[in-house]
């Protein structure tokens, strides 16, 4: 497995031996995951593998039955989502949490203001993110009328408006036309390269995952099945059987 560059002590978000049980159902079983700044880590697996549960635990929307979560050397297992957000951890959601009656621009500005930015800075961030995500022509429209793909882009813009050190993206490319996926891949890279943030990327678009991720971790039935570079994961027969399918490995 390759090691990401530009690491230094305390630059990571880490889940250590995390388990989560729901009335006897083991959603996560002793999962350890580490995300450093300056890297994109893909988290993949079949439906029900525990991916969103792990993101919820990392972001404070759920708590582990056992195990711990650390952010830049501090244990944050019991912290609220808001406190984690103020410490530099942001996330997107599978379902929009935007303010439907506010404009797209206002939604981004509100996210920036809640992170401590002033009014002028919030406007500046909104301007930049509308262009980065390719939704500058949607800026004055109410968020509730957005197409599904643009709604996902707004979720990413709102997360990035907080200037996070780590961002967890839960299926951000769902609903995007295939023609827009390369542009979205460039956005993910810019978060890593230009904003020096670590990105945890969950998505079922394997072309996107294989193209932008430095490392990939595969979950299956709540356990880590495999970890490695995109090349290593593509060639892993266990992953092929559990998730990718033989044709994906051959054709990709």
N, C-alpha and C positions, 0 to 999 in steps of 0.2 A: 504494500500500500504506500502511495506517495504521501509525503508530509507537506501540508500547506506552508507557504513561506511567510515571513514577517510575523512569526509568533513571538510572544513575550509572556512572562508569567502573569496570570490574572486576566488574560484576554479572552476567556472562554465562557460559554454557557454550557453547563454540564448536568446531566441527569445520571445519577449513580444507583444502580441496582433497583430501579423503580418498578414496583408492582402496583397494580390497581385492580381491585376485585369489586364486582357488582353483584351482590346476593349470590355468591358462589361461582360467578362467572369470572374467569381470569382474563381481563382485558389486556393487561400487561404483566409480563413475568420476568422480573429481574433484568430489565432493559437498561443498558448504559449507553448514553449518546453524548458526544462532545462536539460542540460547534465553536470554532474560533473565528475571530474577525478576519477579514480578508479571504474568506473562502465561502463556497456554496456547497452545502451538503444536501443531497437528495434523500428523501425518506419515502420509500415505496413499499408496496405490498398489496395483496388482494383486499377487497372490501371486507371490513371486519377485522383487519389485522392488528388494529390498535393505534393507527397513525394519528388520528385526530385526538384520541384519548391522551397520547403522549404530548401533543401540542398543548392540549388543555392543562396538563400537569406542568409543563414548562412555563406556561404563561399565567398560571394562577387561577384559571377558571375551573380547575379541579385540583384535588390533592391526592398524593399517592397513599396507598395503604401501607406500603413500606418503601424505603429508599429516600433519597435526598436530591434536591436541586440546588445548584450553586451558580451564581452570576458573578464573574470576575473575582472569584475567591471568597465570596460571601454566601453563606447558606441562606436561601430565600424560600425554602420549602413552604413556610407558612405565610409568606407575603401575599397581599392582595394583588389583583391585576393592575390596579392604579399605581401602587407603589413600585411594582416591577417596571411599569411604563415610565415612571419618572426616573428610574435607574437606567433606562436605555434599552428596554425590551419591548418590541412592538409585534403585532400579529395581524393577519387578515383572517377572514372567516369565510366558510363555504356559503353562508347566507348573509346578505347585505345587512349591515348595522348602520347604514347611513341615515341621515335625517332627510326623509323623503320630500318635505316641503321646502327645504333649503336648496339653493343652487349647488351645482357641482363644486364651483369655486368656494362657496361658503362652507361646504362640508370640509374641504381641505383646510381652509383658514381656521375653522373651529378646532380641528385636530392640532394644528400648530399652536393656537392660543392655549389649549389645555396643557400643552407640554412646556409652557412658560415663555413662548415667543411673544413679542410685542405686536401691535397691530400692523405696523409697517413691515416687520419681518414676516409675519404670517401671510401678508399679501405677496411678498417677494417669493416665499416658498411655494405658494399656490401657483404663481405664474410659471415658475420653473417646472413644477410637477405636472401641470396641465400639458406643457410641451413635451416633457420626457415621456409621459404615458400616451401621447398622441390623442388627447381628448380636449385640446385647447378650443376646438370648435363647439364643445359641449358645456363650456364653463358656466354659462348663464342659464342653462336649462335646469329645471327641478330634478333632483336626483331620482325621484320616483318614476320618471319617464324614460330612464336610460335602458338601452338594450342590455341583455344579460352580460355580454362580454365587456361592455363599457362600465357596467356596474362593478365587475371584478377589478377593472383598472382603477376605478375610484377607490375601492378598498385598499389597493396597494398604495395609491397616492396619499390616502389618509394615514396609513402606517408610516410612510416615509416622511410625512410632514412633521413628525415628532423628532426627526433626526436621530433615529435609533442606532445603537451600537450592534444590535442583533434584531433581525426581523424574521418572523416565522410566517411563511406563506402557505396557506392551506388551500390547495387547488386553485391558484390564481388564474390559470389559463383555461379553466373550464368555461366553455361557451365562446371562446375566441375562434374566429375563422382561422383555418390553417394558414392562410396567407399572412395573418398578423402574428403568428407565433415567432418567426425570426426577429421581428421588432421587439417583441416582449422578452425574448432571450437577451437582447442587447440591454434592456432595462435591468434585468437581473444582474448582468455582468457589471453594469454601472454602479449598482448598489455596493457590490463587492469592491470594485476597483477605484471608483471615484469618491465613494462615501465611506470607505474603509469599514463597512459593516459585514457581519457574518449573516448568511442567509440559509435558513432551513427551508427547503422547497419540497412540498408534497404535491405531486401531480400525477395524473394517469397518462399524460402525453409523454411517451417514452423518448420521442425524438428530442423534446425540450430537456428532459432530465439528462439524457446522455450527452447533450451538447454543452450544457452550462455547468454541470456539477463537477467539482473537484473530487468529491468522494460521494459514495452512495451507501446508505444503510437500508437493508431489507428486513421488514417485519413480516412474520407469518404466525397466526394464532397467538399474538401477543409476545412473541419471542424474536430476538434478533436471529435471522436466518443466515445473513451474510453481510459483510462490509468490504469495501474496496473501491478502486477506481472504476470509472465507467467501463473500461476495457475488461477489468477483472470480473465485474458483475455480469457483463454481457456473456462471458464465457463460463459462468457458474451454472452447472447443471441443476443444482438444487433450486436456484432461482428460476431457471427455465421451467422446471416442473411445477413450482408453486405459483408462479406469477406471469413471467414474460411469455411463456409458450415457446416451443421449439421454433416455430416460424419466425417469431420476433428476433431470435438470435441468429437465424440463418439469413433472413432478409435484411436485418439492420446492419 
